[in-house]
Amino acid sequence: MEPGLSLPNRMAHPGPPPKVNNALPQPAPSPSQSPSPSQSQRRPKTCHRPLLPAAIALASAALLYGCGPRPPWPVQWLAESPLPRQPEAALRQCEAKLGLTSEQATPADASNFGERQGHDVYGRAVPNRPQLIVLHETVIGAADTLRKFATPHPKDDDQASYHVLVDIGGQRLRVVNDDKRTYGAGMAAWGDMTVRIRPTSVGSINNLALHLSLESPADGRGDTSSHSGYTDAQYRTTAAQVLLWQARYGIPLSRVTSHAAVDRSHSRYDPRSFRWERFDAAWQKASQICGFGVYDTGRATL
């Protein structure tokens, strides 16, 4: 099994909302038939709710007015980062100082990514903006990876994508825009935090993650425990892209992680042979050049 690309359990289609009892209330009795206070107290309360066109809004109204099924799980949120978000002009200057070449557009087919969903099927708001950065590897070559992403995949189990792919030469290949949800991780969590959209969801972090993958070397094109590793150019570009994402969205270095660390299916272990000390050295150099050292808090948490 490939450690990086086979991504089950995407949550792009939340499924039907819970059924709501829409039975009409009984007509009020005439004055001569008015019930006694004890009878009135025993009468079940009528569930009044506004007529809303959207299914999610209907489910939300049912919860608001105390009708319908209760959600079987709580919505989980990551603590809000206090770090600043840099303006686009500062990000462009950082790119120029680092000597980054422009991203090469290599778009994925629309079946292989989706929207960052704002609500679950009960109408509750869920985390849906970038707060985590997850590193992967391709396992197959960059060209084959991009071909896979550009191919329509009607079956959920075949759908996969990253936001950015860094090839062996250090070129950034833009696969999906940041504002979209890529299918980079299946059953996954950050600690105990995960996002569920519908009752059948096992939980994923795609709704709040940015996914970057490094092209695997020639001796890593298969299901092996390790390989010869990544090039200096890949480490430099990966560190630079991570820094730019941190600066754009206010993400601390403590929320940069690997697919192996967030996977809960016990089937993903990428990026294999990734050396964090090489990444950290490249990141520290890039952050000093751009003046973005604030994104390393020096702590395990915010």
C-alpha positions as CSV (number, residue, x, y, z in Angstrom):
1,M,0.0,0.0,0.0
2,E,1.3,3.4,-0.8
3,P,2.0,5.5,2.3
4,G,1.1,8.8,0.7
5,L,-1.6,8.7,-1.9
6,S,-4.4,6.2,-1.0
7,L,-6.7,8.4,1.0
8,P,-10.0,6.9,2.1
9,N,-12.8,8.6,3.9
10,R,-13.1,12.0,2.3
11,M,-16.0,14.0,3.5
12,A,-17.1,16.1,0.5
13,H,-20.8,15.1,0.6
14,P,-22.3,15.5,4.0
15,G,-25.3,13.3,3.3
16,P,-29.0,14.0,4.2
17,P,-29.9,16.0,7.3
18,P,-31.7,14.3,10.2
19,K,-35.4,13.8,9.7
20,V,-37.6,16.3,11.4
21,N,-41.2,15.7,12.6
22,N,-43.3,18.1,10.6
23,A,-46.7,17.0,11.8
24,L,-49.2,19.9,12.1
25,P,-50.3,20.9,15.6
26,Q,-53.8,20.0,16.7
27,P,-56.4,22.8,16.4
28,A,-57.0,24.8,19.6
29,P,-60.1,23.8,21.6
30,S,-63.1,26.1,21.8
31,P,-63.7,28.1,25.0
32,S,-66.3,25.6,26.2
33,Q,-63.8,22.8,25.8
34,S,-60.8,24.6,27.3
35,P,-58.7,22.1,29.2
36,S,-58.0,22.4,32.9
37,P,-54.5,23.7,34.0
38,S,-53.4,20.1,34.7
39,Q,-54.5,19.0,31.2
40,S,-52.7,21.9,29.7
41,Q,-49.5,21.1,31.5
42,R,-49.6,17.6,30.2
43,R,-50.1,18.7,26.5
44,P,-46.9,18.2,24.5
45,K,-45.2,21.4,23.4
46,T,-45.6,22.2,19.7
47,C,-42.2,22.6,18.0
48,H,-42.5,25.9,16.1
49,R,-39.8,26.5,13.5
50,P,-39.5,28.9,10.6
51,L,-39.8,27.8,7.0
52,L,-36.2,27.7,5.8
53,P,-35.2,26.5,2.3
54,A,-31.8,24.9,3.0
55,A,-31.6,21.4,4.5
56,I,-28.8,22.4,6.9
57,A,-30.7,25.5,8.0
58,L,-33.7,23.3,8.7
59,A,-31.7,21.0,10.9
60,S,-30.1,24.0,12.6
61,A,-33.5,25.5,13.4
62,A,-34.6,22.1,14.8
63,L,-31.8,22.2,17.3
64,L,-32.4,25.9,18.1
65,Y,-36.0,25.3,18.9
66,G,-35.4,22.1,20.8
67,C,-36.7,19.6,18.3
68,G,-35.2,16.8,16.4
69,P,-32.3,14.5,17.3
70,R,-29.3,15.8,19.2
71,P,-25.9,15.6,17.6
72,P,-24.0,12.6,18.9
73,W,-20.6,14.3,19.0
74,P,-19.3,17.8,20.0
75,V,-17.7,20.1,17.5
76,Q,-14.0,20.5,18.3
77,W,-11.9,23.6,17.7
78,L,-8.2,24.4,17.8
79,A,-7.2,27.3,20.0
80,E,-7.0,30.5,18.1
81,S,-3.4,31.5,17.1
82,P,-2.3,34.9,18.4
83,L,0.4,35.2,15.7
84,P,0.1,37.9,13.1
85,R,-1.0,37.4,9.5
86,Q,1.2,39.2,7.0
87,P,-0.1,41.3,4.2
88,E,0.4,40.0,0.6
89,A,3.0,42.6,-0.1
90,A,5.2,41.3,2.8
91,L,4.7,37.7,1.5
92,R,5.8,38.7,-2.1
93,Q,8.9,40.5,-0.7
94,C,9.8,37.3,1.3
95,E,9.5,35.2,-1.8
96,A,11.8,37.6,-3.7
97,K,14.4,37.6,-0.9
98,L,14.4,33.8,-0.8
99,G,14.8,33.6,-4.6
100,L,11.8,31.4,-5.0
101,T,10.7,30.8,-8.6
102,S,7.0,31.2,-9.3
103,E,4.6,28.3,-8.7
104,Q,3.9,26.1,-11.7
105,A,0.2,25.6,-12.1
106,T,-0.6,21.8,-12.3
107,P,-4.3,21.8,-11.4
108,A,-6.1,18.7,-10.1
109,D,-9.4,17.5,-11.5
110,A,-12.4,18.9,-9.6
111,S,-13.3,15.4,-8.4
112,N,-10.1,15.2,-6.3
113,F,-10.7,18.2,-4.0
114,G,-13.6,20.0,-2.5
115,E,-14.8,23.0,-0.5
116,R,-13.7,23.7,3.1
117,Q,-17.1,23.0,4.7
118,G,-18.4,25.6,7.1
119,H,-21.1,23.4,8.8
120,D,-21.9,19.9,9.7
121,V,-25.2,18.2,8.8
122,Y,-26.7,19.5,12.0
123,G,-26.0,23.1,10.9
124,R,-23.2,23.7,13.5
125,A,-20.2,25.7,12.4
126,V,-17.0,23.7,12.1
127,P,-13.3,24.7,11.7
128,N,-12.7,25.4,8.0
129,R,-9.7,27.7,7.6
130,P,-6.0,26.7,7.5
131,Q,-4.6,26.0,11.0
132,L,-2.3,23.0,10.4
133,I,0.4,22.2,7.8
134,V,0.9,18.5,7.0
135,L,4.0,17.1,5.1
136,H,3.7,14.1,2.8
137,E,5.7,12.3,0.1
138,T,4.4,11.1,-3.3
139,V,5.8,7.5,-3.3
140,I,5.5,7.7,-7.1
141,G,7.2,10.2,-9.4
142,A,6.0,13.8,-9.7
143,A,4.7,13.3,-13.2
144,D,2.7,10.2,-12.3
145,T,1.4,11.9,-9.2
146,L,0.1,14.9,-11.2
147,R,-1.4,12.6,-13.8
148,K,-3.3,10.8,-11.0
149,F,-4.6,14.1,-9.6
150,A,-5.6,15.4,-13.0
151,T,-7.6,12.2,-13.7
152,P,-11.3,12.3,-12.7
153,H,-12.1,9.8,-10.0
154,P,-15.8,9.2,-9.3
155,K,-15.1,6.8,-6.4
156,D,-14.2,8.3,-3.0
157,D,-11.4,5.9,-2.3
158,D,-9.6,6.9,-5.5
159,Q,-9.7,10.7,-4.8
160,A,-6.5,12.4,-3.6
161,S,-4.6,15.7,-3.8
162,Y,-2.3,18.1,-2.1
163,H,-2.1,21.8,-2.2
164,V,1.5,22.0,-3.3
165,L,4.0,19.4,-4.5
166,V,7.8,20.0,-4.4
167,D,9.7,18.0,-7.0
168,I,13.2,16.7,-6.7
169,G,14.6,19.9,-8.2
170,G,12.8,22.1,-5.6
171,Q,10.1,23.5,-8.0
172,R,6.7,24.3,-6.4
173,L,3.9,22.7,-8.3
174,R,0.5,24.2,-7.4
175,V,-2.2,21.5,-7.4
176,V,-5.1,23.0,-5.5
177,N,-5.6,26.5,-4.2
178,D,-5.3,27.1,-0.4
179,D,-9.0,28.0,0.0
180,K,-10.1,24.5,-1.2
181,R,-10.0,21.3,0.8
182,T,-7.7,18.7,-0.5
183,Y,-8.0,15.0,0.2
184,G,-4.5,14.7,1.7
185,A,-5.4,12.7,4.9
186,G,-8.2,10.2,5.5
187,M,-8.9,9.1,9.1
188,A,-6.8,11.7,10.9
189,A,-6.6,13.9,14.0
190,W,-4.4,16.5,15.6
191,G,-4.0,15.1,19.1
192,D,-7.7,14.3,19.9
193,M,-9.0,17.0,17.7
194,T,-10.7,16.1,14.4
195,V,-13.6,17.3,12.2
196,R,-16.7,15.3,11.6
197,I,-19.3,16.4,9.1
198,R,-21.9,13.6,9.4
199,P,-22.6,10.7,11.8
200,T,-20.8,8.2,9.6
201,S,-17.6,10.3,9.5
202,V,-14.6,8.8,11.3
203,G,-13.0,12.2,11.5
204,S,-10.4,14.0,9.4
205,I,-8.3,17.2,9.4
206,N,-8.5,18.1,5.8
207,N,-11.0,20.9,6.5
208,L,-8.3,22.9,8.4
209,A,-5.1,21.6,6.9
210,L,-2.7,22.7,4.2
211,H,-1.0,19.7,2.5
212,L,2.5,19.7,1.0
213,S,4.1,16.7,-0.6
214,L,7.8,16.0,-1.5
215,E,8.5,14.0,-4.6
216,S,10.0,10.6,-3.5
217,P,13.5,9.7,-4.8
218,A,13.9,6.9,-7.3
219,D,14.7,4.4,-4.6
220,G,11.5,5.3,-2.7
221,R,9.0,4.4,-5.4
222,G,7.3,1.6,-3.4
223,D,6.2,0.3,-0.1
224,T,9.6,0.4,1.7
225,S,10.3,1.6,5.3
226,S,12.9,4.1,4.1
227,H,14.9,5.5,1.2
228,S,17.8,7.8,0.4
229,G,15.9,11.0,1.4
230,Y,15.2,14.4,-0.2
231,T,17.4,16.9,-1.9
232,D,18.7,20.1,-0.4
233,A,16.6,22.0,-2.9
234,Q,13.5,20.2,-1.6
235,Y,14.3,21.1,2.0
236,R,14.8,24.7,1.1
237,T,11.7,25.0,-0.9
238,T,9.6,23.1,1.6
239,A,10.8,25.3,4.4
240,A,10.1,28.4,2.4
241,Q,6.6,27.4,1.4
242,V,5.8,26.4,5.0
243,L,7.1,29.8,6.2
244,L,4.9,31.6,3.7
245,W,1.8,29.6,4.8
246,Q,2.6,30.4,8.4
247,A,2.9,34.1,7.7
248,R,-0.2,34.2,5.6
249,Y,-2.4,32.3,8.1
250,G,-0.7,32.9,11.5
251,I,0.3,29.3,12.0
252,P,3.0,28.5,14.6
253,L,5.9,26.1,13.8
254,S,4.4,23.7,16.4
255,R,1.5,23.1,14.1
256,V,3.7,21.8,11.2
257,T,3.6,18.1,11.2
258,S,3.7,14.9,9.1
259,H,1.1,12.6,7.6
260,A,2.4,9.8,9.8
261,A,1.8,11.9,12.9
262,V,-1.8,12.7,12.2
263,D,-2.9,9.4,10.6
264,R,-5.2,7.3,12.8
265,S,-5.7,4.5,10.3
266,H,-2.3,3.0,11.1
267,S,-1.6,2.8,7.4
268,R,0.4,6.0,6.7
269,Y,4.0,6.6,7.6
270,D,5.1,9.4,5.2
271,P,7.2,11.3,4.6
272,R,9.7,8.5,5.0
273,S,13.3,9.4,5.7
274,F,12.4,13.0,6.4
275,R,15.0,14.7,8.5
276,W,13.5,17.4,10.7
277,E,16.9,18.9,11.6
278,R,17.5,19.6,7.9
279,F,14.1,21.2,7.6
280,D,14.6,23.2,10.7
281,A,17.9,24.6,9.5
282,A,16.4,25.6,6.2
283,W,13.4,27.1,8.0
284,Q,15.5,29.2,10.5
285,K,17.6,30.6,7.6
286,A,14.5,31.5,5.6
287,S,12.7,33.1,8.6
288,Q,15.8,35.2,9.4
289,I,16.0,36.4,5.8
290,C,12.3,37.4,5.8
291,G,12.1,38.6,9.4
292,F,9.4,36.1,10.2
293,G,11.0,34.5,13.3
294,V,7.9,35.1,15.3
295,Y,6.3,32.0,13.9
296,D,8.7,29.8,15.9
297,T,7.4,30.4,19.5
298,G,10.0,28.0,20.9
299,R,7.2,26.0,22.6
300,A,5.3,22.8,21.9
301,T,2.0,24.8,22.0
302,L,0.8,28.3,21.3
